Amino acid sequence: MKITITISDANAELIGHFLEATQDVGFSTHGPLDMAKLTRLLLEDVALMVRRPGSWEGANMATVMTSHGYEF
C-alpha cells in the first residue's frame, strides 16, 4: 500500500532535526532513518500493538495511542 500524507512545514522541520540527530546512532532496528523509514517504523509498531500487544514496541505504542485518547 502506498500512502501520501501532509504535515505542517514546522513539524517537518522538527522531524528533520530528529532525523539528522539520529543518523550516527549505533545499533538500531531500522538503521539510519529518513521520513519514509520513520513513518514505516511507527506504523509497524501500531501493527505490533494489535498483533503482539505484550511486545515492547506494541505495549509502548499502545501507551502513546492511549495518551491521544485511542484505547485498543
Secondary structure as GFF3:
##gff-version 3
##sequence-region A 1 72
A	DSSP	alpha_helix	9	21	.	.	.	ID=ss1
A	DSSP	alpha_helix	35	51	.	.	.	ID=ss2
A	DSSP	alpha_helix	56	67	.	.	.	ID=ss3
###
